[in-house]
Amino acid sequence: YNINLQAWSTNTIQTMCFIKREGHSYPLAEAGIWANAGRERRPIIHNDYQALEKRGNLPDGHVDIVRELVVPIIENDRVVAILGVGNKATPYTEADVETVQQFADSAWSNVVRKRAEELLQSNLDSLEHQVEERTRQLSESLTEVELLFNNSRVGMMELRNGRYLYRCNQRMADIL
């Protein structure tokens, strides 16, 4: 599995963390200790980040971490995202886990909704293109039928309700 880093808060980007954004996809096995939330499929709290033995190195430009709370987002028994918050002034608690989990679930619902909207729009665009193409084909066919009708050496007429003359071609007019 690969981790795809997707979003940072505006405050983090503007004031704290100056990581280069290129190549922000890498194997889960290479992700830092924060990714344990995904590997273990449960929220993780690190209230003394610096004391962790296997915390790993942070990328150049990353803000120093004092404490962090990381929550996996699980859908259909699959970890689909991981949401992390960090450096709260006081230690993280189980109440914080609940709050972040609710936020994460809400954020994921928005992602799912947005993806569904984009898929729907893509399908609508495709259908609209198909309708336009079919309309063009039908118009061409109608033009061909009209040419055949009007230029035929055989007399042709079109009746409405089975008995009213609606129209005829020139050859039928000549015959009549």
DOMARZA-411775 format. One record per residue (C-alpha): residue number from 1; residue in three letters; x, y, z. Coordinates in Angstrom, 1 decimal. Each point is the difference from the previous one (the first is absolute). Last residue first. Layout:
- nr, rest, east, north, up
- NUM, ALA, X, Y, Z
...
END
This chain:
- nr, rest, east, north, up
- 176, LEU, -51.8, 12.8, -59.4
- 175, ILE, 3.0, -1.5, -1.8
- 174, ASP, 1.8, 3.4, -0.1
- 173, ALA, -0.7, 0.5, 3.7
- 172, MET, 1.3, -3.5, 0.7
- 171, ARG, 3.3, 0.8, -1.9
- 170, GLN, 0.3, 3.3, 1.8
- 169, ASN, -0.1, -1.7, 3.4
- 168, CYS, -3.0, -0.2, 2.2
- 167, ARG, -1.3, 1.6, 3.2
- 166, TYR, -2.5, -0.4, 2.8
- 165, LEU, -2.8, -1.7, -2.0
- 164, TYR, -2.6, -1.0, 2.5
- 163, ARG, -1.0, -3.7, 0.2
- 162, GLY, 2.0, -2.1, 2.4
- 161, ASN, 0.0, 2.4, 2.8
- 160, ARG, 2.5, 2.1, -2.0
- 159, LEU, 1.1, -1.1, -3.5
- 158, GLU, 3.4, 0.4, -1.6
- 157, MET, 0.3, -0.2, -3.7
- 156, MET, 2.5, -1.5, -2.4
- 155, GLY, 0.1, -0.2, -3.8
- 154, VAL, 3.1, -1.9, -1.1
- 153, ARG, 2.7, 1.9, -1.9
- 152, SER, 1.2, 1.0, 3.4
- 151, ASN, 1.5, 3.5, 0.5
- 150, ASN, -2.2, 1.3, 2.9
- 149, PHE, -0.2, -3.2, 1.9
- 148, LEU, 3.6, -1.0, -0.5
- 147, LEU, 1.2, 3.5, 1.0
- 146, GLU, -2.3, 0.0, 3.0
- 145, VAL, 1.3, -3.5, 1.1
- 144, GLU, 3.6, 1.3, -0.3
- 143, THR, -0.8, 3.1, 2.0
- 142, LEU, -1.7, -2.1, 2.7
- 141, SER, 3.1, -2.3, 0.2
- 140, GLU, 2.3, 3.0, 0.4
- 139, SER, -2.3, 1.4, 2.7
- 138, LEU, -0.1, -3.4, 1.7
- 137, GLN, 3.8, -0.1, 0.0
- 136, ARG, 0.3, 3.5, 1.5
- 135, THR, -2.6, -0.9, 2.6
- 134, ARG, 2.0, -3.1, 0.8
- 133, GLU, 3.2, 2.0, 0.5
- 132, GLU, -1.7, 2.6, 2.1
- 131, VAL, -1.7, -2.7, 2.1
- 130, GLN, 3.4, -1.8, 0.5
- 129, HIS, 1.7, 3.3, 1.0
- 128, GLU, -2.8, 0.7, 2.5
- 127, LEU, 0.4, -3.5, 1.3
- 126, SER, 3.7, 0.5, 0.5
- 125, ASP, -0.5, 3.3, 1.7
- 124, LEU, -2.6, -1.5, 2.3
- 123, ASN, 2.3, -2.9, 0.8
- 122, SER, 2.8, 2.4, 0.9
- 121, GLN, -2.4, 2.1, 2.0
- 120, LEU, -1.1, -3.1, 1.9
- 119, LEU, 3.6, -1.0, 0.6
- 118, GLU, 0.8, 3.5, 1.3
- 117, GLU, -3.0, 0.0, 2.2
- 116, ALA, 0.9, -3.5, 1.4
- 115, ARG, 3.5, 1.2, 0.6
- 114, LYS, -1.3, 3.0, 1.9
- 113, ARG, -2.4, -2.1, 2.1
- 112, VAL, 2.8, -2.4, 0.9
- 111, VAL, 2.4, 2.8, 0.9
- 110, ASN, -2.8, 1.7, 2.0
- 109, SER, -0.7, -3.2, 1.9
- 108, TRP, 3.8, -0.3, 0.6
- 107, ALA, 0.0, 3.4, 1.6
- 106, SER, -2.9, -0.9, 2.2
- 105, ASP, 1.6, -3.2, 1.1
- 104, ALA, 3.3, 1.8, 0.7
- 103, PHE, -1.8, 2.7, 2.0
- 102, GLN, -1.9, -2.6, 2.0
- 101, GLN, 3.3, -1.9, 0.5
- 100, VAL, 1.8, 3.3, 1.0
- 99, THR, -2.7, 0.7, 2.6
- 98, GLU, 0.0, -3.6, 1.4
- 97, VAL, 3.8, -0.1, 0.2
- 96, ASP, 0.0, 3.4, 1.7
- 95, ALA, -2.4, -1.4, 2.6
- 94, GLU, 2.4, -2.9, 0.4
- 93, THR, 2.7, 2.5, 1.0
- 92, TYR, 2.8, 1.9, -1.7
- 91, PRO, 2.5, 1.8, 2.3
- 90, THR, -0.2, 3.8, 0.2
- 89, ALA, 1.2, 2.7, -2.4
- 88, LYS, -1.0, -2.1, -3.0
- 87, ASN, 3.0, -0.8, -2.1
- 86, GLY, -1.6, -2.2, -2.6
- 85, VAL, -2.9, -1.2, -2.0
- 84, GLY, -0.1, -3.0, -2.2
- 83, LEU, -2.6, -1.4, -2.4
- 82, ILE, 0.6, -3.3, -1.7
- 81, ALA, -1.9, -1.1, -3.1
- 80, VAL, -1.6, -3.0, -1.6
- 79, VAL, 0.8, -2.7, 2.5
- 78, ARG, -2.1, -3.0, -1.2
- 77, ASP, -2.8, -1.9, 1.9
- 76, ASN, -2.7, 1.5, -2.2
- 75, GLU, 1.2, 3.5, 1.0
- 74, ILE, 2.6, 0.8, 2.6
- 73, ILE, 1.3, 3.4, 0.7
- 72, PRO, 3.2, -0.3, 2.1
- 71, VAL, 0.6, 2.5, 2.8
- 70, VAL, 3.3, 1.6, 1.0
- 69, LEU, 0.5, 2.2, 3.1
- 68, GLU, 3.3, 1.7, 0.3
- 67, ARG, 2.4, 1.5, 2.6
- 66, VAL, 3.1, 2.1, 0.0
- 65, ILE, 0.7, -0.2, -3.7
- 64, ASP, 2.5, 2.3, -1.6
- 63, VAL, -1.3, 1.5, -3.2
- 62, HIS, 1.1, -1.7, -3.2
- 61, GLY, 2.5, 1.9, -2.2
- 60, ASP, 2.3, -2.9, -0.6
- 59, PRO, -2.0, -3.3, 0.5
- 58, LEU, -0.5, -1.3, 3.5
- 57, ASN, 2.3, -2.7, 1.2
- 56, GLY, -1.3, -3.2, 1.6
- 55, ARG, -2.2, -0.3, 3.0
- 54, LYS, 1.4, -3.3, 1.1
- 53, GLU, 1.1, 0.9, 3.5
- 52, LEU, -2.8, 2.3, 0.9
- 51, ALA, 1.0, 2.6, 2.6
- 50, GLN, -0.1, 2.9, -2.5
- 49, TYR, -3.7, -0.7, -0.7
- 48, ASP, -1.1, 0.3, 3.6
- 47, ASN, -3.8, 0.1, -0.3
- 46, HIS, -0.1, -2.6, -2.8
- 45, ILE, -3.6, -1.0, -0.5
- 44, ILE, -1.0, -2.7, -2.5
- 43, PRO, -3.5, -0.7, -1.4
- 42, ARG, -0.5, -3.5, -1.2
- 41, ARG, 0.6, -2.1, -3.2
- 40, GLU, 3.4, -1.3, 1.2
- 39, ARG, 1.7, 0.8, -3.4
- 38, GLY, -2.1, 3.1, -0.5
- 37, ALA, 0.5, 1.5, 3.4
- 36, ASN, 3.5, -1.3, -0.2
- 35, ALA, 0.4, 2.6, -2.8
- 34, TRP, 1.0, 2.6, 2.6
- 33, ILE, 3.2, -2.0, 0.7
- 32, GLY, 1.4, 1.0, -3.3
- 31, ALA, -0.8, -1.3, -3.5
- 30, GLU, 2.4, -2.3, -1.7
- 29, ALA, -2.3, -3.1, 0.4
- 28, LEU, -2.9, 2.0, -1.3
- 27, PRO, 1.9, 0.3, -3.4
- 26, TYR, 0.4, 3.5, -1.4
- 25, SER, -2.0, 2.8, -1.6
- 24, HIS, 0.9, 3.7, 0.6
- 23, GLY, 2.5, 0.2, -2.8
- 22, GLU, 0.0, 3.8, -0.2
- 21, ARG, -1.4, 2.0, 2.9
- 20, LYS, 3.3, 1.2, 1.4
- 19, ILE, -0.6, 0.4, 3.8
- 18, PHE, -0.2, 3.5, 1.4
- 17, CYS, -2.1, -0.6, 3.1
- 16, MET, -0.9, 2.6, 2.5
- 15, THR, -1.5, 3.3, -1.1
- 14, GLN, -1.6, -0.1, -3.4
- 13, ILE, -0.3, -3.8, -0.6
- 12, THR, -1.0, -0.8, 3.6
- 11, ASN, -2.5, 2.9, 0.1
- 10, THR, -1.6, -1.1, -3.3
- 9, SER, -0.4, -3.5, 1.4
- 8, TRP, 1.8, -2.7, -1.9
- 7, ALA, -1.5, -2.2, -2.7
- 6, GLN, 0.5, -3.1, -2.1
- 5, LEU, 3.0, -2.1, 1.0
- 4, ASN, -0.4, -3.2, -1.9
- 3, ILE, 1.1, -3.0, 2.0
- 2, ASN, 0.6, -3.1, -2.1
- 1, TYR, -1.1, -3.6, 0.7
END
